[in-house]
């Protein structure tokens, strides 16, 4: 999942910080998702998809 989050984020031209700010989280949370150390909650996954203009299913 982390690699897909990173790829979609980069394809949208957004930084981890920009995504984190939009979610109201620290940049380290997004970094941890992208390296696969943690996964976003269902709530944050939906919000992340909205921010990146995709479906939550695109992350799987």
C-alpha positions as CSV (number, residue, x, y, z in Angstrom):
1,X,0.0,0.0,0.0
2,X,2.8,2.4,0.9
3,X,4.4,2.4,-2.6
4,X,1.0,3.0,-4.2
5,X,0.3,6.0,-1.9
6,X,3.7,7.4,-2.7
7,X,3.3,6.9,-6.5
8,X,-0.1,8.5,-6.5
9,X,1.0,11.4,-4.3
10,X,4.0,12.0,-6.6
11,X,1.9,11.8,-9.7
12,X,-0.3,14.6,-8.3
13,X,2.8,16.7,-7.6
14,X,2.3,16.8,-3.9
15,X,4.9,16.6,-1.1
16,X,4.4,14.5,2.0
17,X,4.2,17.7,3.9
18,X,1.4,19.1,1.7
19,X,-0.6,15.8,2.1
20,X,0.0,15.8,5.8
21,X,-1.1,19.4,6.2
22,X,-4.3,18.7,4.2
23,X,-5.0,15.8,6.6
24,X,-4.1,17.7,9.7
25,X,-1.3,15.3,10.5
26,X,2.4,15.4,10.9
27,X,4.6,14.7,7.8
28,X,6.1,11.7,9.6
29,X,2.7,10.0,9.5
30,X,2.6,10.1,5.7
31,X,6.3,9.0,5.6
32,X,5.5,6.0,7.8
33,X,2.6,5.0,5.5
34,X,4.8,5.2,2.4
35,X,7.6,3.0,3.8
36,X,5.0,0.5,5.1
37,X,5.7,0.9,8.8
38,X,2.1,1.9,9.5
39,X,-1.1,2.1,7.5
40,X,-3.6,4.9,7.5
41,X,-6.9,4.4,9.4
42,X,-10.0,3.8,7.3
43,X,-11.0,7.4,7.9
44,X,-7.7,8.8,6.9
45,X,-7.5,6.5,3.8
46,X,-10.8,8.0,2.6
47,X,-9.6,11.5,3.2
48,X,-6.3,10.8,1.5
49,X,-8.1,9.5,-1.6
50,X,-10.2,12.7,-1.6
51,X,-7.1,14.9,-1.4
52,X,-5.3,12.9,-4.1
53,X,-8.4,12.7,-6.4
54,X,-8.6,8.9,-6.5
55,X,-10.5,6.0,-5.0
56,X,-9.4,4.3,-1.8
57,X,-9.2,1.1,-3.8
58,X,-6.4,2.6,-5.9
59,X,-4.1,2.2,-2.9
60,X,-4.4,-1.6,-2.9
